[in-house]
């Protein structure tokens, strides 16, 4: 049993891990694959050192196989192939009582606030598990968590077939938002300066892509929508120019979904919310239904996540895997294999 621990200063160490025997409501999962996400990269860069208890085993985009169940667990059995919805909610606060456990007032994000999945075995509460269909591989399963983020964004937007959506930012989450938007029948445009990511959107997802630096995005959207504007705008980039664009390109009574986390308070043109009767919707993580939707999208073939997998590394190569993502920002998703059999 081994585990990778983040020790600060863009560094990891491989240590002997301790298999945690499951409590009555828990299961132990043999971890298959774990994806490296944007939050993990923020941790790697030291941005979250005050939140992460160093040394810490991080990671939360995972898939694996149940190897042991607690005494009270009836929902899962040994051998089940699963993914973890990495949210630990209290179940007692007003928000949980209202049914919104994903934004619990005392929420702990597993793999950030508590130990995560970059280890051979991970013991978690059974309530966090979702089963994988037989036709979804463990590699594909490692992308269900980020795809669930996109599903939640689409759910919050109320996007419908035939509507036109603009995604501001063509990173992994932005591309997944575009893929889910297309799957519900919307017409999609990705705004992204990086040429490789625009090419990914066009060739892998089959959606339109535009460079907002070289082209006037407002004029482009105006022509694309016959002067109406975008029905829905997803802000996924986290930069001020996108904040400026989101109100300019939105249609009257359009919906804007805030997906990105902004490191500084952006300036927002509130006049446009009055003038166009716009809606601004926050979208944080996901709910159980979003995981179910993500699994169905992959299982049915409506969303193909295989092109998103940029590389696969072994657990003892985790430091290099993070460094490679740092040096290849246009890459989509690096996976780490955590099986102790490889």
ABEGO torsion letter per residue (X at the ends): XBBBBBAEGGBBBBBBBBBBBBBAABBBBBBABBBBBAAAAAAAAGAAAAABBOBBBBEABBBBBBABBBAABAABBBGBBBBBBBBBBAGABAAAAAGBAAABAABBBBGAABBBABBABBBBBAAABBBBBAABBAAAAAAAAAAAAAAAAAAAAGBBBGBBBBBBEABAAAAAAAAAAAAAGBBBBBBBABAAAAAAAAAAAGBBBBBAAABBAAAAAAAAAGGAEBABBBBAAGBAAAAAAAAAABBBGBBBBBABBBABBBBBBAAAAAAAGBBBBBBBEBBAAAAAAAAAAAAAGABBAAAABABBBBAAAAAAAAAAAAABAABABBBBBABAAX
